[in-house]
Amino acid sequence: MTNKGPSVKELTQMINSVLGQSVLTEQQMNHILQGAKKAHQQGGMGAVLDYLMKVTQADVSKQELKQFADSIRSNPKVGMDILQGRRSPGTVGRKRRK
């Protein structure tokens, strides 16, 4: 059984929708995905995180990004909720107060 996620086109559209403007083309997304795949083959998940931080110039620590990635890995629905605007990325991995 294969785990089918969104297409590159759908992923690009969701990201642009969440950001409220066109910041990414399908060609750019394909380039990023190919680079991430190559980084993973050469150095595992740590290399992917380094690559994504470099490409996106993200103002976030590697530890925060790793925690976010671990949260998405354990519950992929969270990632889709974020991309579709139903959840804020800042709330992932945080425990709710009672």
LUMZA-430071 format. One record per residue (C-alpha): z, x, y. Coordinates in steps of 0.05 Angstrom, whole numbers, padded with zeros to 5 digits, always signed. Layout:
N
ZXY ...
This chain:
98
+00000+00000+00000 -00020+00029+00067 +00019+00018+00131 -00033-00006+00181 -00013+00000+00254 -00051-00016+00317 -00120+00013+00327 -00130+00068+00379 -00161+00016+00425 -00102-00031+00417 -00052+00025+00427 -00088+00049+00490 -00090-00022+00518 -00016-00033+00503 +00004+00032+00538 -00038+00015+00599 -00009-00055+00600 +00062-00031+00596 +00049+00019+00653 +00013-00034+00694 -00048+00009+00706 -00102+00046+00669 -00072+00115+00655 -00105+00129+00589 -00174+00121+00557 -00189+00114+00484 -00221+00183+00485 -00157+00213+00515 -00114+00177+00463 -00158+00203+00407 -00151+00273+00435 -00075+00266+00438 -00071+00239+00368 -00114+00295+00340 -00071+00346+00375 -00008+00314+00349 -00036+00314+00278 -00054+00387+00283 +00014+00405+00311 +00048+00368+00254 +00006+00405+00202 +00023+00471+00234 +00097+00461+00250 +00124+00394+00230 +00156+00341+00274 +00187+00392+00322 +00118+00418+00338 +00093+00347+00350 +00150+00335+00399 +00135+00401+00435 +00061+00382+00439 +00074+00312+00466 +00123+00338+00518 +00070+00388+00541 +00013+00338+00542 +00052+00283+00577 +00094+00328+00621 +00152+00283+00602 +00216+00291+00642 +00260+00283+00581 +00298+00330+00536 +00273+00347+00467 +00337+00319+00438 +00327+00252+00473 +00255+00249+00449 +00277+00266+00377 +00330+00211+00379 +00277+00162+00404 +00228+00183+00349 +00282+00177+00296 +00298+00106+00321 +00225+00086+00317 +00217+00117+00249 +00276+00078+00222 +00252+00013+00253 +00177+00013+00271 +00183-00057+00300 +00223-00027+00358 +00163+00015+00376 +00117-00045+00377 +00168-00084+00418 +00168-00028+00470 +00092-00023+00472 +00087-00098+00480 +00139-00100+00536 +00192-00138+00497 +00242-00080+00498 +00256-00022+00545 +00250+00049+00518 +00316+00066+00550 +00354+00018+00504 +00330+00050+00439 +00384+00086+00401 +00440+00061+00445 +00495+00020+00414 +00509-00048+00444 +00576-00060+00475 +00615-00118+00449 
